[in-house]
Amino acid sequence: PWGLELCKELGLDNLLVSPTSSEAYVLTDNGLKRLPKGLVLGVPTRFLPLVRSRIVSPWAALRAGFDRYLPDDWPGDDESIGGLIRRRMGDQIAERLVDPLIGSINAGNTDHLDAAMVAPQLETAARRNRSLIMGLREHKQNDHNDDEPVFVGFREGMQQLTEGLVRSLAGSDIRTGASVHAIELGQTGLRVFGDTKSTEADAVILTAPAHQAAEILQTSSQASERLSSIEHASVVLVTMGFKRSDVGNPLNGSGMLIPRNSGFLTTAVSWGSSKWRHWDDGEHVILRVSAGRAGDTRALALDDNELVEALLTEVAQILKIEGNLVEWRVSRWIDAFPQYAPGHDRLVAAIERDLRTAIPGVYIAGAGYRGLGIPACINQGKLAAKSALDYLGTL
């Protein structure tokens, strides 16, 4: 709710748009299959839709159903998402449903992602209930309205949110394009060092990526070392435009996921012009093709032309596309997706303790710490601001 709350505070909620379709597909050996009803973060909570989807074998579907009868075997903290799903529901559910979905969102491998930090809904259901399925069913009944969209966006792009924030800060001193390379504790407070000058501050909220924060906070060697230990994955995104008549697949949905073990360079494809009504001009199809994740850097080794050619070959094969690209654009997000390894919450808590000891008045927030998505980052920013204000009250 944090993202929607901020939009309402800024008077931007009337600018939000929601996807026209929530149906998505996953690539199997037998082509694209629609994700079954009843999924919660890729975990099936209904048996018949899972069987009918033919995404997993009948035996794998039966094995997933055993979760309801298996004894409680929760191993405690620091379990990975993959470990949790394999333990309760088997390998095929983990590899063909959960990892393509959660792994794609986080550009990671769910066997190495902390369940409590990345998928708290799953971890809580497993911890509080003997059966993961029953726990998720209970959560689904009590929490989310199926009629409400899971995701929303801005018609003109996310810059509408930042522009709204800037307007709300009218009269404040906002400096853009200014580099910071170090923060140190001085005799009268904090000193922030830029390229050409330094600035004094009583408190600082640092929202840089963890690996950049590590460089800025080298005055606290322990915090810097721990920040450096947070691994990051790189992703490339290619936006492709086609004539609608050249695309054989009707694209009735929001997009498709491609399992890690498929061998494809492509990890996911958002069917943009089907997902967002304002992208559809009736004559063209817009696709956003993703590649790259933790442990797979093949896309980074290709230049733009090579990358587009490789991804186009795969996407054309899957979606039955004939004809040439009308337009394309490559966006590279280098070291942009932090990987929350098991124990990540304790690591972040240790970083915060280090900062309180070595350089009081510095607070961290952002995707590298307690949530990757925009709403989670907004919440972290608010909490960091409150901590900073509380600290200023002690001076």
Beta strands, then each sheet from edge to edge (+ up, - down):
strand 1: 16-17
strand 2: 24-28
strand 3: 31-34
strand 4: 39-40
strand 5: 43-44
strand 6: 153-154
strand 7: 180-185
strand 8: 190-194
strand 9: 198-201
strand 10: 204-206
strand 11: 232-243
strand 12: 255-257
strand 13: 266-270
strand 14: 284-291
strand 15: 327-338
strand 16: 362-364
sheet 1: 1+ 6-
sheet 2: 3+ 2- 12- 13+ 14- 11+ 15-
sheet 3: 4+ 5-
sheet 4: 7+ 8- 9+
sheet 5: 10+ 16+
end
